[in-house]
């Protein structure tokens, strides 16, 4: 029986890996840094969701509001720029405090939809990410291999590609899109206020 573990074997880059790397180049994304950040976000995602579900009713209302008083823009700016060397514990604490549940869910959902619609293995990548990191109860390695009907070495290759692609989906699309939406909403709100007050004063 094969005892291959993730990262334990030498491999040539697949065509999918090469294709995704070209996306990194095209979008001027730092390949190693973005992948590290994507892995870190995936690793803490379930814990962040669980903390909110468990503690939302237990927090003092004032404490909960203070924790979530930062704007989505601040949280997105942090995700865009945090150092890839940041420790998981510190990263998890900051993400837990900065993000309201629906914000993080929306961000991951946007990125996962991008992954799903990727023309090569997109549905498979989405399923791997979902079952390995996103669903409430993670699948074991054995369950994943059986469900996906993949050999262990192939599974790890597809998983690496999926995480790479998620990095592009997050830092190349989802985070910039949400930032852009926030700016547009701020501009609309400012225009409404300006129109209202100038009309009122006039």
Buried (B, 14 or more C-beta within 10 A) or exposed (E): EEEEEEEEEEEEEBEBBEBBBEBBEEEEBEBEBBBBBBBBBBEBBBEBBEBBEEEEEEBEEEEBEEBBEBEBEEBBBBBEEBEBEBEEEEBBBBBBBBBBBEBBBBBBEBBBBBBBEBEEBBEBBBBBBBBBBBEEEEBEBEEBBEEBEBEBBEBBBBBBBBBBBBBBBBBBBBBBBBBEEBEEEEEEEEEEEEEEEEEEEE
